[in-house]
Amino acid sequence: MSPKPSSVGTRVILAAALLLPAAFLGACSVLGDGDGCHDTAAELKRLAEQPLLDSAPAHASAPANYRGVGVTTGCDDDSSGAPWLHADRLYAFPGKPDDVITYYRRTAAAAGWKFEEDPASGAPPASVEGACWTRTEQGRHLLLNVDLRPKGFSPEPEPEAGTGIAYSVSVGTERDGGKDTCWH
């Protein structure tokens, strides 16, 4: 039995009512929250194409609850400075945090990224929390951050079968191309 015309119309209206807010939210993530994030789509696309976002140690994969997500982008404009443009990717890794940092030290150095040290102590920023590198590309100062304790993702990334670690790789820059550092 086919649905009545009125029930088809009701379903179309209901589907539109459910999908329209999601479309607007998606547009906001591309445009950003504040005025400083307008017209950033081209720069966000360039950040999302950074090769190190797709580079990971052997056996790393998307977290179980993030399959198919890939690289995400965003523009954060909290009005305390230049908006922050970033591209991020989550991974699950069955090994140890040191293995992740060692992999990115080699890979980032080979791609021309400079490992950044903490100016206060002279110690490298690699720790149980992650590591950071910088480079300038097309007149823009970029930061590469490997975060071994990724926060702010909802839902929280889950390692495979509850073992190993989840981590994020992020490439970011100030909207004006500034000289932000790993240590702000």
C-alpha positions as CSV (number, residue, x, y, z in Angstrom):
1,M,0.0,0.0,0.0
2,S,1.4,3.4,-1.0
3,P,1.5,6.3,1.5
4,K,-1.2,8.9,1.3
5,P,-0.1,12.2,-0.4
6,S,-0.6,14.1,2.8
7,S,1.7,11.7,4.7
8,V,4.4,12.0,2.0
9,G,4.3,15.8,2.3
10,T,4.4,15.6,6.1
11,R,7.5,13.3,5.8
12,V,9.2,15.7,3.5
13,I,8.6,18.7,5.8
14,L,9.8,16.6,8.8
15,A,13.0,15.6,7.0
16,A,13.6,19.2,5.9
17,A,13.0,20.4,9.5
18,L,15.6,17.8,10.8
19,L,18.2,18.4,8.1
20,L,18.1,22.2,7.7
21,P,19.6,22.9,11.2
22,A,22.4,20.4,10.4
23,A,23.1,22.2,7.1
24,F,23.4,25.5,8.9
25,L,25.7,24.1,11.6
26,G,27.9,22.6,8.9
27,A,28.1,26.1,7.2
28,C,29.0,27.7,10.5
29,S,31.9,25.3,10.9
30,V,33.3,26.4,7.6
31,L,32.7,30.0,8.2
32,G,33.5,30.1,11.9
33,D,31.8,31.6,14.8
34,G,33.0,35.2,14.7
35,D,33.3,37.8,12.0
36,G,37.1,37.1,11.6
37,C,36.3,33.6,10.2
38,H,34.4,34.7,7.1
39,D,36.0,33.9,3.8
40,T,38.4,31.3,5.3
41,A,37.3,28.3,3.2
42,A,40.3,28.4,0.8
43,E,42.8,28.6,3.6
44,L,41.1,25.9,5.6
45,K,41.2,23.7,2.4
46,R,45.0,24.3,2.1
47,L,45.5,23.4,5.8
48,A,43.4,20.2,5.3
49,E,45.7,19.2,2.4
50,Q,48.8,19.2,4.6
51,P,50.5,15.8,4.0
52,L,51.3,15.1,7.6
53,L,47.6,15.0,8.5
54,D,47.4,11.8,6.4
55,S,50.7,10.4,7.7
56,A,50.7,8.0,10.6
57,P,52.8,5.2,12.1
58,A,52.2,1.7,10.9
59,H,49.0,0.2,12.4
60,A,47.5,3.6,13.3
61,S,43.9,4.0,12.1
62,A,40.8,6.1,12.7
63,P,39.4,5.6,16.2
64,A,36.6,3.1,16.3
65,N,34.0,5.8,16.8
66,Y,35.5,8.1,14.1
67,R,35.6,5.8,11.1
68,G,35.2,7.7,7.8
69,V,35.6,11.1,9.4
70,G,39.1,12.0,8.0
71,V,40.3,15.5,8.3
72,T,38.1,18.2,9.9
73,T,38.7,21.9,9.8
74,G,37.6,24.9,11.8
75,C,38.1,28.5,12.6
76,D,38.1,29.7,16.2
77,D,37.4,33.4,16.7
78,D,37.1,34.2,20.4
79,S,37.9,37.9,19.7
80,S,41.1,37.8,21.9
81,G,43.3,38.0,18.9
82,A,43.6,36.8,15.3
83,P,41.2,33.9,14.5
84,W,42.9,30.5,14.6
85,L,42.4,28.3,11.5
86,H,43.1,24.6,11.9
87,A,42.8,21.2,10.3
88,D,42.7,18.1,12.5
89,R,42.7,14.4,12.3
90,L,42.2,11.7,14.9
91,Y,44.1,8.4,15.1
92,A,44.1,5.3,17.3
93,F,47.4,3.6,17.8
94,P,48.0,0.2,19.4
95,G,51.6,1.1,20.5
96,K,53.2,3.5,23.0
97,P,53.1,7.3,23.0
98,D,56.9,7.4,22.5
99,D,56.4,5.5,19.2
100,V,54.0,8.1,17.9
101,I,56.4,11.0,18.8
102,T,59.4,9.2,17.3
103,Y,57.5,8.7,14.1
104,Y,56.4,12.3,13.8
105,R,59.9,13.6,14.7
106,R,61.3,11.8,11.7
107,T,58.5,12.5,9.3
108,A,58.1,16.2,10.2
109,A,61.8,16.8,10.0
110,A,61.9,15.2,6.5
111,A,59.1,17.5,5.4
112,G,60.9,20.6,6.6
113,W,59.1,21.2,10.0
114,K,61.3,22.6,12.8
115,F,60.9,20.9,16.2
116,E,60.1,23.7,18.7
117,E,61.7,23.8,22.2
118,D,60.3,25.5,25.2
119,P,62.1,28.9,25.5
120,A,61.7,28.9,29.3
121,S,63.5,25.6,30.0
122,G,65.2,24.9,26.7
123,A,63.6,21.5,26.8
124,P,61.7,20.1,23.8
125,P,57.9,20.2,24.1
126,A,57.7,16.4,23.5
127,S,56.1,14.9,26.6
128,V,53.4,12.5,27.7
129,E,51.0,15.1,26.2
130,G,52.5,15.5,22.7
131,A,55.0,17.6,20.6
132,C,54.9,20.6,18.3
133,W,56.7,21.8,15.2
134,T,56.7,25.0,13.1
135,R,57.4,26.1,9.5
136,T,56.5,28.9,7.2
137,E,54.7,28.1,4.0
138,Q,53.3,30.6,1.4
139,G,54.0,33.5,3.8
140,R,52.1,31.7,6.6
141,H,53.5,30.6,9.9
142,L,52.1,27.1,10.6
143,L,52.1,24.9,13.7
144,L,52.0,21.1,13.6
145,N,50.8,19.7,16.9
146,V,50.6,16.0,17.9
147,D,48.4,15.8,20.9
148,L,48.5,12.5,22.8
149,R,45.6,13.6,25.0
150,P,43.1,15.0,22.6
151,K,40.5,17.0,24.3
152,G,37.4,18.8,23.0
153,F,36.3,16.1,20.7
154,S,32.7,14.9,21.1
155,P,32.5,12.0,21.4
156,E,35.9,11.4,22.9
157,P,38.0,9.3,20.5
158,E,38.2,5.6,21.5
159,P,41.3,3.4,20.8
160,E,40.7,0.0,19.1
161,A,39.3,-2.5,21.5
162,G,40.1,-0.2,24.4
163,T,43.9,-0.7,24.0
164,G,46.6,1.7,22.9
165,I,46.1,5.4,22.6
166,A,44.0,8.0,20.7
167,Y,45.8,11.0,19.5
168,S,45.3,14.0,17.2
169,V,47.4,15.7,14.5
170,S,46.6,19.3,13.9
171,V,48.0,21.9,11.5
172,G,47.0,25.5,12.4
173,T,47.8,29.1,11.8
174,E,46.5,32.5,12.8
175,R,44.2,34.1,10.2
176,D,46.7,36.9,9.6
177,G,49.5,34.3,9.1
178,G,51.1,35.5,12.4
179,K,54.0,34.1,14.3
180,D,52.2,32.2,17.0
181,T,54.5,29.6,18.6
182,C,53.9,26.2,20.3
183,W,54.4,28.1,23.6
184,H,52.2,31.1,22.8
